[in-house]
């Protein structure tokens, strides 16, 4: 497979901004965030004290995007499915695709919902069902404009994704 960038290129120091609550959580979990931009050197999983000890598996939470909600541009489906939820990490922003979860209007899904797998989320005055089992990769240019975010529902969304991927 051809890499998307020259992995042996010279390193260049840059500054970037992270959500302060995520930085606090990373520090509490002992995760070193200084290497998250270097996938070839996976320093993002080193304990901050560089000592022994268990590295917790929470780096996904720290690197997850802001759960941006985009308008659905497909006129055929936007009546029942007005939004797409971007759940892809910003670390992978170089890719031309985004991983999204369709957000259906509650009425389009029906009364019985597996809330742990398909959480019901309030957004812009309506209840939307995050259809996690319909997770899909979408070309970036097919996403409509951002309409907000569901970062406040990150725990429910991450639990639903984990249930889909691991069965637990």
C-alpha positions as CSV (number, residue, x, y, z in Angstrom):
1,X,0.0,0.0,0.0
2,X,1.3,3.5,-0.9
3,X,1.5,5.8,2.1
4,X,-0.4,9.1,1.9
5,X,2.6,11.1,2.9
6,X,6.4,10.8,3.0
7,X,6.9,9.0,6.4
8,X,10.6,9.7,6.4
9,X,10.3,13.5,5.8
10,X,12.0,15.8,8.2
11,X,10.0,16.7,11.3
12,X,8.8,20.2,11.8
13,X,7.5,21.6,15.1
14,X,4.0,23.0,15.0
15,X,1.5,24.2,17.5
16,X,-2.1,22.9,17.7
17,X,-5.0,23.4,20.0
18,X,-6.9,20.7,21.9
19,X,-10.0,20.9,23.9
20,X,-8.9,21.6,27.5
21,X,-11.1,19.0,29.0
22,X,-9.6,16.3,26.7
23,X,-6.1,17.5,27.7
24,X,-7.1,17.2,31.4
25,X,-8.5,13.7,30.7
26,X,-5.3,12.6,28.9
27,X,-3.2,13.9,31.8
28,X,-5.4,12.0,34.3
29,X,-5.1,8.8,32.3
30,X,-1.3,9.2,31.9
31,X,-1.4,9.5,28.1
32,X,1.4,11.4,26.3
33,X,-0.3,13.5,23.6
34,X,3.0,14.9,22.2
35,X,3.3,12.2,19.6
36,X,-0.3,11.9,18.2
37,X,0.7,13.5,14.9
38,X,3.4,10.9,14.3
39,X,1.7,7.6,13.4
40,X,5.0,6.0,12.5
41,X,6.2,6.6,16.1
42,X,3.3,5.7,18.2
43,X,4.3,7.8,21.2
44,X,0.6,8.6,21.8
45,X,0.3,5.4,23.9
46,X,3.3,6.0,26.2
47,X,2.6,6.6,29.8
48,X,3.3,10.3,30.6
49,X,5.8,9.2,33.3
50,X,7.6,6.9,30.9
51,X,7.7,4.4,33.7
52,X,6.1,1.0,33.7
53,X,2.5,0.6,34.3
54,X,-0.6,0.0,32.3
55,X,-1.5,2.3,29.4
56,X,-5.3,2.7,29.3
57,X,-7.2,2.3,26.0
58,X,-8.7,5.8,26.0
59,X,-6.7,7.5,23.3
60,X,-9.6,7.0,20.9
61,X,-11.8,9.3,23.1
62,X,-9.1,12.0,23.2
63,X,-8.6,12.0,19.5
64,X,-12.2,11.6,18.4
65,X,-13.6,14.5,16.3
66,X,-16.1,16.9,17.8
67,X,-19.0,14.7,16.7
68,X,-19.9,17.3,14.0
69,X,-23.5,17.0,12.7
70,X,-23.7,17.6,8.9
71,X,-26.9,18.2,6.8
72,X,-27.8,15.3,4.5
73,X,-27.5,16.6,0.9
74,X,-29.4,13.6,-0.6
75,X,-32.9,14.9,-1.5
76,X,-34.3,11.4,-1.7
77,X,-33.5,10.6,2.0
78,X,-33.3,13.9,3.9
79,X,-37.0,13.7,4.9
80,X,-36.4,10.7,7.2
81,X,-32.6,11.2,7.5
82,X,-31.9,14.9,7.9
83,X,-28.3,14.7,9.3
84,X,-25.1,12.7,9.3
85,X,-22.9,12.5,12.4
86,X,-19.2,12.5,11.7
87,X,-17.5,10.1,14.2
88,X,-14.0,10.0,12.6
89,X,-11.0,11.1,14.5
90,X,-9.4,14.4,13.3
91,X,-6.1,12.7,13.3
92,X,-7.2,11.1,10.1
93,X,-8.3,14.4,8.5
94,X,-5.9,13.8,5.6
95,X,-8.3,11.1,4.2
96,X,-10.8,12.1,1.6
97,X,-13.6,10.2,3.4
98,X,-15.3,10.6,6.7
99,X,-17.0,7.8,8.8
100,X,-20.5,8.9,9.6
101,X,-23.6,7.6,11.5
102,X,-27.0,8.4,9.9
103,X,-29.3,10.4,12.2
104,X,-32.9,9.5,11.5
105,X,-36.0,11.3,12.8
106,X,-37.5,9.3,15.6
107,X,-40.8,8.9,13.7
108,X,-39.0,7.3,10.7
109,X,-37.6,4.5,12.9
110,X,-40.6,3.5,14.9
111,X,-41.3,3.1,18.6
112,X,-38.9,0.3,19.4
113,X,-35.3,1.3,19.4
114,X,-32.3,-0.5,20.9
115,X,-31.2,2.6,22.8
116,X,-27.7,1.2,23.7
117,X,-26.9,0.5,20.0
118,X,-29.0,3.2,18.5
119,X,-29.2,6.1,21.0
120,X,-31.9,8.7,20.8
121,X,-30.3,12.1,20.8
122,X,-31.9,15.6,21.1
123,X,-30.7,17.9,18.4
124,X,-32.2,21.2,17.2
125,X,-35.5,20.6,19.0
126,X,-36.1,17.1,17.7
127,X,-35.2,13.5,18.8
128,X,-32.9,11.8,16.3
129,X,-31.9,8.2,16.3
130,X,-28.2,7.5,15.7
131,X,-28.3,4.4,13.6
132,X,-24.8,3.1,14.5
133,X,-25.3,-0.2,12.7
134,X,-25.5,1.8,9.4
135,X,-22.0,3.3,10.0
136,X,-20.5,4.2,6.6
137,X,-17.6,5.9,4.9
138,X,-18.7,9.0,2.9
139,X,-16.6,11.1,0.6
140,X,-15.9,14.4,2.4
141,X,-17.4,16.5,-0.5
142,X,-20.8,14.6,0.0
143,X,-21.2,16.0,3.5
144,X,-23.5,19.0,3.8
145,X,-22.7,22.0,5.9
146,X,-22.1,21.5,9.6
147,X,-25.3,22.2,11.6
148,X,-23.9,21.7,15.1
149,X,-22.3,18.9,17.1
150,X,-23.3,16.2,19.5
151,X,-20.1,16.2,21.6
152,X,-22.3,16.2,24.7
153,X,-23.6,12.8,23.8
154,X,-20.1,11.3,23.3
155,X,-20.4,8.7,26.0
156,X,-23.6,7.2,24.5
157,X,-22.1,7.4,21.0
158,X,-18.8,5.7,22.0
159,X,-20.7,3.0,23.9
160,X,-22.9,2.3,20.9
161,X,-19.8,2.1,18.6
162,X,-18.1,-0.2,21.0
163,X,-21.1,-2.4,21.2
164,X,-21.2,-2.6,17.4
165,X,-17.5,-3.4,17.1
166,X,-17.0,-5.7,20.0
167,X,-20.4,-7.0,21.0
168,X,-20.1,-5.6,24.5
